[in-house]
């Protein structure tokens, strides 16, 4: 009888044991809830409504005379002339103008509310150059009377951003401008988060005065790069965990980090960049920063020198959110031209936006746009109302990643509509009625639709 060699016996026994041993059981999979504070927004009471015989600016380049807009179940179901709908509430809009609801992409309402008291200063977490872990929605005070004043100016949607003290200031949140007791009751369903970043003087001035980095613009750039290097490694760790777990391995999840969660969301294209940035060369660097780390550099806010790189912005798909005539209040805001918005807008595939960054200016973004149109046309441009309205409607919606839902009077879009008493680009224009998702939220002639903050009740 032939004897097996001891080594062969061991191999056989080992193989037998391995064949009988099952794979190690997996621990429960670790997942990150990307929306732990979801919208609880509920549409206000509404009915089928038809606005008749108005001048309609659709927000996408059309001006329709003696036209009608029909709203049903929160959506626009028809735009045209001589429309009729059985059972609809008819609003005679003869002599009025209709536009999409106005969108402000840069607001601090609720985080810097009125009254302006130190205890209400909740918009800037000035404790570290990178505070990507903070979310502006956790500072929003929905009783801010500014929301009501903005609604009276036709504002139906607005993005609430952290301030610009830090290189990376935290997440912004997009809200529907409806009366609500909670922030979540205003939160725009399915709108992507934004991430507030800031170039230039603000971060380097604040932290330089504390004798810490950044003290210079090169320190700023180093800070952004370091943050996204760490975010890249964090994403790689979570991607590996996902792949290994899906392959049946029992692996330990990476340690959770709130700051890196947000930056990972940027790298994955789920969180949009909104960058306070004035100077042309800094905007160009931020575009290249996005290319270095494979994310899109998003919307540049204020963008005083955007006219210098208008072609680069259009080529890269960047929106620029600008003022008509704010300039000169610091060195990086000095090199301004009043045709800034018009020059940016004149380039093919551009995305020019008009924003407020002000609790007062937000009440008249229509007039801010009118100033731009007047100044541009006085200097050789030929802008008309049907195009200029896009700066505060469809282009703004594109900047916020909600253009598929709002920003234009098109069939299937949310019925966010403003009825003006006259041409909205007139200094005498007033919003007479405002609808959000087809529900009337403001009526200048009906006190039932003139919401007041609970905070103001009983105040003298």
Helices and strands as residue ranges (DSSP letters): H 6-20, E 49-57, E 63-72, E 75-80, E 89-92, E 97-100, E 102-107, G 118-120, G 136-138, H 145-152, E 155-160, E 168-176, E 193-198, H 201-208, H 217-246, H 258-267, E 271-277, H 280-292, E 299-302, G 306-309, H 310-316, E 319-322, G 331-333, H 340-346, E 352-354, G 361-364, H 365-377, H 385-388, G 389-392, H 394-400, E 417-420, E 431-436, E 439-443, G 447-449, G 454-456
